[in-house]
Amino acid sequence: MQKRQLGNTDLAVYPITFGGNVFGWTLNERESFEILDGFIAAGFNFIDTADVYSTWVPRNVGGESEKIIGKWMKERNNREAIILTTKVGADMGNGKKGLSKKYILKAVEDSLRRLQTDYLDLYQSHYDDLTTPISETLEAYNQLIREGKIRFIGASNMSAARLQESLDISAELGLPRYETFQPHYNLYERKVFEAEDEALCLDQNLGILNYYSLAGGFLSGKYRSAADLSKSARGGGVEKYLDSRGFKILEALDQLSDQYNSSPAAVSLAWLIQRPSVTAPIVSATSLNQLQSIIQAPELNLDDNAIGLLNIASAW
């Protein structure tokens, strides 16, 4: 398993990013520690979270995921071995949202405290903020880089036009540039990224950390009918994939799983990893069994026929 350079940064990551949105939601602290231990023991080193995880859970206020990761790193004394990223800008409630300089400078301190670290390898704009000048946001990040609190910055959920504008302003004003981009992208959700974002990201050498890599679990083969939607708390989000195209994709994944003695999830992730634009897909696991599929993915070298089969089945 080879490390990959994250865009133009000096950060080297293995080709899977663990998504921390499950910590404090579908996994409690003990279960989260077990999954994190297994992920790192398998040789991986990149963990993604956000301050807003997981405000959607009753009685949660946000920061639960960061707290769990911070406590785990503290107990394992492994911060220096981890490439760590969190995000800012999502609505935390009580007016806490956006990308103003004042808010970013406050939010990063909260994240650092919860994560029990004094720096972040990558700090990402979670959602675009049309009410704040791009230069103001970048100036906030510039200050944090000078102070040693963050190393590099990335963007998520931003249109190609706004991403290009941000890169142009960085060059014009000599401010930090977004070195990574986090799009919604997987074997089913291909159209937006491939039609609007991919060429720009390749041209600018942005590291791609796509989220929903398994389409909420649909691409694992777990959900094959409406009756399956109750299998987990995330089931309701995959109903839209239960269509003719979705079933064609599952059929191709089943065929290749048998051919490669693997699983639909691992094959789906391998397809992403072998995309020229993708650096390290973000994926979560809620059991050690699910984690095995993640671990297998970088070792699956899909041949041209396999890639072609998946491309045809998922064509948009």
N, C-alpha and C positions, 0 to 999 in steps of 0.2 A: 504494500500500500504506500503510494507516494504522496508526499505533501504537495500542496499547490499554493502558489503565491496568491495572496488576496489582493487583486488589482495591482496598483502601483505601490502598495505598502511593502514593508519588510516582514509582514505577518505570514507565516507558513502554516497552513491548516490541512488536516486530512479531509477527504472529500465528503464528509457528512457533518452537518451542524445539528446539534441536539436542540430541539425547540422546547424552551422552558415554560411554555404556557400551561402545561399539565400540572406543574408543581403548585400545590395549594388549591388545586381544582379536582382533577380525577385521581391525583396521587397525594397522599398525606406525606408528612416529613420523612417517616421511616421508609416508605415505599420510594420516595424521591431519592433518598440516599442510596438505596439498593440499585436503582436504575443508573444513577450517576456513576456509582462505583463500577458497574458492569460496562458502561460506555467507555470510561477511561481505561479500564483494564484491557479492553479490546484494542487499545492503541489510539483512540480518537482524542481530540483536544479542544474542540470548538463548541462553546455553549452560548446560545442566544436566549435573551429574555427581554422583558419590558417592564417599565414601572406600572403600567396599567394591568398587568397580570396579577390576580384575576378578579377584577372588580365585578364581573358578572355573576359571581358566586354569592348567594345570600350571606350577609354579615361580613363579607370581605370588603376591604377598603382600597385595595391595590397594594402592590409591593410584596405580596405574599410569596411569589416566585423568587424574587430577588433575595428575600430573607432566607429562604430555604437554601438557595445556592450559596449565599454568604456563609451560613452556618456550616454547610458541608465543606466548603473550602477551608474554613478556619479549623475544623476538626481534623481534616485530612492534611492540613498544612501544604497544600498543593497549588496555591495561587499562581506561582511562577510557571507552572506547567500547563496552565489553562489559557486559551485565547478566549477572552470574555467580552461579550457585547450586550448592551441593553439599549433601550430606545426611550425617546422623550417626545411629547407632543400630543399623545392621545388624551381623550377626556377622562380625567381622574375623578370628576365630580367637584362640586364646590368651586367652580371657576378655574380649576387647575388643568390647564391645557394650552396648547399652542407652542409657537417657536419664537416668542419674543426673547430678547436678550435677558431681561430680568427674570423671566420664568425659567429659562434654561439654566441660568446660574444657580437658581434655587433647587431646581429639580435634580441636577446632577449631584448636589450634596446629599439629597435624600437617597438617591440610588447608591452612591458610594457608601453611605452609612449602612444601608440595608445589606449590601453585598460584602461589607466588612473588608473593603479594599481602598487603597488611596489612588487607584487609577483604573481606567477602562482602556482596553485595547482598541475598541471600536465603539463609538457613540452614534446612534442613528436617529434621524428625524423620522418619527413613526408615521406621521401624516403631514401632508403639506398644510401650510398656514397662509392663506391668501390675504390675511389682514396684516401680516408683518413683512416688511421689506426683506428680501432675500439677503441683502448685505448685512442687515442687523443680525439675522440668524448666524451667518457665517462669521461675523465679528465676535459673537458669543463663543463659538467654537474655537476661534483663533485665540481668545483669551484663555480658554481652558487648556488648549494645547501648550501655550506658553507656560502655564502654571503647572504642567505635568499631570493634570488630572485626566486627560484623555490623550490618546495617541493619534487616532485617525477617525474620520467621520464617514457616515453612509446615509443613504436615503431609502425610504420605503413608501409605497403607495403614492407615488408622484407621477404625474403625466410626463411623457417624453418631452413635451415642450417646456415644462417647468424644470425638468432635470437639465435640459440643455441650457436654459437660461441661467440656472444656478452655476453650471460649469463655466459659462461665459463670464459671469460676474466674478467668480473665483480667480480666473485668469486676468481679468481687467484690473481688479483691485489688489491682487496679490494675497488673497485670502485662502484658507484651506479649501480643498475641493472634495466633493463626495467621491470616495474611492470604491464604494460598493453600492449596489442597488438590490433591494429586496422586493421582487414582484410576486404576484400570485401566479404560480406556474406549475403545471404538472401534465401528465399524459392526456388528461381530459381537457384541462383549461390551458389551451395553447394559443388561441387566436390573438388575444390582446398583446401579450408579450412578444410573440413572433412578428406580428404585423406592425407594432408601434414602438417597441423598446429595444428589441434585440440588436438591431444594426447599430444604434447609438452606443449601447453598452460595449459591443465588440470594438467599435471605432475608438472609444475612449478608454478601453481596457479596464472597465469596471468589474470588480468581483461580483458575481451573481450568487445571492443567497436566497433562492426562491422558497416561499412558504406554501403551506398546504401541498406539500410534495406528493402526498398520497391521497389527495382530495378528501380529507377528513376521514380517511380509512377505507373509502370506496375501492381504491386501487389495491388494497390488500386482499380483496375478494370476500371480505367479511359481510358485505351487504349485497344480496342478490335479488331481494324482493322487498316489498313494503313490510312484510312480516319481520324482516331482519332489523328494521330501523330501531327497534327497542333494545337492541343488544348493548348499546352504550349511551352515555349522555350526549354524545356527538352525532347520534344516528339521524336526527331530524335534518341535519345539514347536508345529507347526501342523497336525499330523495330525488333531487333534480337530476342526478346522474343515472337514475334507473330508466334509461331510454334506449332506443335501438343502438345509438352510437356507444353508449356506456357498455351495453352487453357485448358489442363487437370487441371492445377493448378488453373486457374480462375474458372473452374467448381466446384472444391472442395471448394474454398473460397466462392463462391456464396451459395453453399449448407450449409456451416457452418455459414455464415452470417445470413441466414434465421433462422437456428436452435438456434443461440445465440442472435438473435435480435440485430445484430451488423453490421459491415462493413467489406469488404474484407481487408482493410488496418489494422484494429484493429486485425482481426484474424491472419493476416500475422505476425504482431508484437508480438502477444501473443505466436505464435509458437516459435519465436526467444527467447522471454523472458523465456520460459519454457525449452529451451535447457540447459543442465547442464553446458556447457562451456561459455555461454553468460551472461555478466553482465548487460550491458545497451546499447541496440541497438541505433545507431545514426539515427535520422530521422528528416526531416524538414517539415514545413507546410507553405503555402503561404496564408492561409485564416483561419479564426476562425472555419469554418466548417471542414477543414482538421485537425485542431488542436484537434477537438473533438474525431476523430478516434484515435489519439495518446493518448489522455487522457484515453480513454476507455480500451486500450490494457492491462495494468497491472491488471485490474479487471476481465479480461476474463480468467477463469480457464478451459482451454480446457481439456476434458476428454481423456482417452486412445484411444477411438474410433476416436475422432476428430484428435488427433495427428497421429494416424495410417493412416487415410484417406489422410492427407496432406503429410505424408512421402511417401506413395505409389504414389500419383499424381506427386510428385516432385523428385521421385527416379532418381538417376543419374547412 
